[in-house]
Amino acid sequence: MTTPVVLPESRVKSFKFYRNSNIYEGIMHGKSFYKLDSEFILSNYRSSFQSALRLAEQRRVVLTMGMSQHRIWTEIQ
């Protein structure tokens, strides 16, 4: 099992991209691209981290922590 990378939201810059007839929000971390999977309000840290751990069993995950929300990003394959 891989552990999610946890970063302050200020360390990443998001962008929009088009794929499979949809527009997504994405980030780049290291040499990999990630798309937004889910968002949680700040008080739901435990839920966001548990979700990130479950997703990390299948692929690389980044969990960003902002001033008002946590966001889970999954690697684009």
N, C-alpha and C positions, 0 to 999 in steps of 0.2 A: 504494500500500500504506500502511495506517495502522499506526503503531507502538503496541504495547500500552502502556497506562498501568500503571506499576509503583508500588505503594503498600505501605507497611508495613501488616500486618494490623490493627494497633492503630488505624488511621485509618478503618476501616469497621466497621459493625455489621451482622451478618448476621441474617436473619429467615427464617421458613418461609412458603411460600405454596402455594396449591393452584391447579393449572392442568391442564386436559385429563386429569382423573381421577388426577393424580399430585401428590405433595407434593415441593417443591423447596426448596433453600436459596438465598437471594438476598441481594443488597446493592443499595444505591443509590449512584451516583457521579454528581455533577453533577445533571442532570435526567433521567438514564436509569437503568433498572433492569436488573440483570444476574443471571443464574442460574449456579450452580456447574456448571462443565463437567468439571473434573478436579483432582486433588490429586497432589502429588509430595512425596516426603520431602526434607528439607533438602539432602542431598548431591546431589540431582539437579537443581541449578539450570539447568545447560545444557539438559537435556531439557525442563524446564518452559518455559524461555524460547523454545526452538525451536518447541515446540507452540503457545505463545502467538502467535508470529510467523506461523505457518501459519494459525491461526484468524483473525488480524487481517486477512488478505487478503480475508476474506469479511464480517466484521462487527467492531464495536467490542469490544475485549477489555481487561479489567483483570486484572493479575497481582498478587496480594497475597503478601507475604513475611512469614511468621510465624517463631516461634522454632523450630518443629519441622517446618514444611511450607511449601510454596508452593501457592497455589490459583489456578486459571484460571477467570475468570468471563466469560461471553459475554452481550452485550446481548440483552434480550428484545425480540422484534419482534412 
